[in-house]
């Protein structure tokens, strides 16, 4: 699940700076700068990548512009493994990990009330077939609204 990101690691003319060029944009047309993990507080791909990079202990700062990621490496460290973080950014399933089944991800739905619950005009076959395709919570909400309307107009 998810796709690997194509990454080209390119050295900078400035020592301690490494640049990654990737095949998709992370920040659109905006610049994003991260000087610490505290700056990566959002839910964007750039924020997630910044959190992962700072967690390695190799990164002093990071800048993202569209598909270019510029990383300021801490003194005494190298860029080993950082390209893998970028490459695996969108890979949600890793080998050896069993993904959850569809049934595990779906919430439990209450049983649908019986169609044609005694109200006149709702017991015909066409309505009961349609009611089978409507989620139970919507049927219940409709029934409650019908009861309120009947009580108000009785």
C-alpha positions in Angstrom: 0.0 0.0 0.0 1.4 3.4 -0.9 4.0 4.1 -3.5 7.8 4.6 -3.2 9.0 8.1 -3.9 11.8 8.3 -6.5 14.7 10.1 -4.8 17.9 11.6 -6.2 20.4 12.7 -3.5 22.6 15.5 -4.7 25.4 17.1 -2.8 25.5 20.9 -2.3 28.4 23.2 -2.8 28.1 24.0 0.9 29.6 21.4 3.2 27.0 19.8 5.5 24.1 20.5 3.2 22.4 17.7 1.1 19.6 18.1 -1.4 17.0 15.5 -2.3 15.0 15.9 -5.5 11.9 13.8 -5.7 9.2 12.9 -8.2 6.3 14.6 -6.4 5.7 17.8 -4.7 5.4 18.0 -0.9 4.7 21.6 -0.3 3.0 22.8 -3.4 4.4 26.2 -4.3 5.1 27.2 -0.7 8.4 27.2 1.2 8.5 25.3 4.5 11.4 25.6 6.9 11.9 23.4 9.9 14.5 24.4 12.5 13.4 21.9 15.1 10.9 19.1 15.5 8.6 21.6 17.2 8.2 23.4 13.8 6.7 20.2 12.3 3.3 20.4 14.1 0.9 19.9 11.1 -0.3 16.9 9.2 1.3 17.7 5.8 3.8 15.4 4.2 6.5 18.0 4.8 5.7 18.0 8.5 5.7 14.2 8.7 9.0 14.0 6.8 10.6 16.6 9.1 9.5 14.7 12.2 11.1 11.5 10.8 14.3 13.3 9.9 14.7 15.0 13.2 14.1 11.7 15.0 17.3 10.3 13.4 19.4 12.8 15.2 21.3 13.6 12.0 19.5 16.8 11.0 19.9 20.4 12.2 17.3 21.9 9.9 15.3 21.1 6.8 13.7 23.2 4.1 11.1 22.0 1.6 10.1 23.7 -1.6 7.8 21.7 -4.0 9.9 18.6 -4.8 13.2 19.8 -3.4 14.2 18.9 0.1 17.3 20.7 1.5 18.7 19.2 4.7 21.3 20.8 7.0 23.3 17.8 8.5 24.6 18.0 12.1 28.3 18.2 12.5 29.9 14.8 12.7 27.0 13.1 10.9 26.3 12.1 7.3 23.2 11.7 5.2 23.2 7.9 5.6 19.6 6.6 5.7 17.9 10.0 5.0 17.1 9.1 1.4 15.3 6.0 2.6 13.1 8.1 4.8 12.1 10.2 1.8 11.6 7.1 -0.4 9.4 5.4 2.1 7.3 8.5 3.1 4.1 7.2 1.4 4.7 3.5 1.9 2.2 2.5 4.6 2.7 -1.2 4.3 6.1 -2.7 5.0 7.2 -6.3 4.3 6.5 -8.5 7.2 3.6 -6.4 8.6 0.2 -7.8 7.9 -2.2 -5.0 6.8 -5.6 -4.8 8.5 -8.5 -6.5 6.8 -11.4 -4.4 5.4 -13.6 -5.8 8.2 -11.2 -4.6 10.9 -11.4 -1.0 9.5 -15.2 -0.8 9.3 -17.2 0.3 12.3 -19.9 -1.9 13.6 -23.3 -0.9 12.2 -26.5 -1.4 14.2 -29.1 -3.7 12.6 -31.5 -2.0 10.3 -35.0 -1.7 11.6 -37.6 -3.8 9.8 -39.0 -2.2 6.7 -42.5 -1.0 6.8 -42.6 -0.7 10.6 -46.4 -0.3 10.7 -46.7 3.1 9.2 -49.2 3.4 6.3 -47.7 3.9 2.9 -44.3 2.5 3.8 -44.9 -1.2 3.5 -44.8 -1.6 -0.3 -42.1 -3.8 -1.8 -40.4 -1.0 -3.7 -39.8 0.9 -0.5 -38.6 -2.1 1.5 -36.1 -2.9 -1.3 -34.9 0.7 -1.2 -34.7 0.7 2.6 -32.4 -2.3 2.5 -29.8 -0.1 0.7 -30.1 2.8 3.1 -27.7 2.9 6.1 -29.5 2.0 9.4 -28.6 5.3 11.1 -30.3 7.3 8.3 -33.4 5.1 8.5 -33.6 5.7 12.2 -33.2 9.4 11.8 -35.9 9.4 9.1 -38.2 7.4 11.4 -37.6 9.8 14.3 -38.3 12.8 12.1 -41.5 11.2 10.8 -42.7 10.6 14.4 -42.0 14.2 15.4 -43.9 15.4 12.3 -46.9 13.1 13.1 -46.9 14.3 16.7 -46.8 17.9 15.7 -49.5 17.6 13.0 -51.8 15.2 14.9 
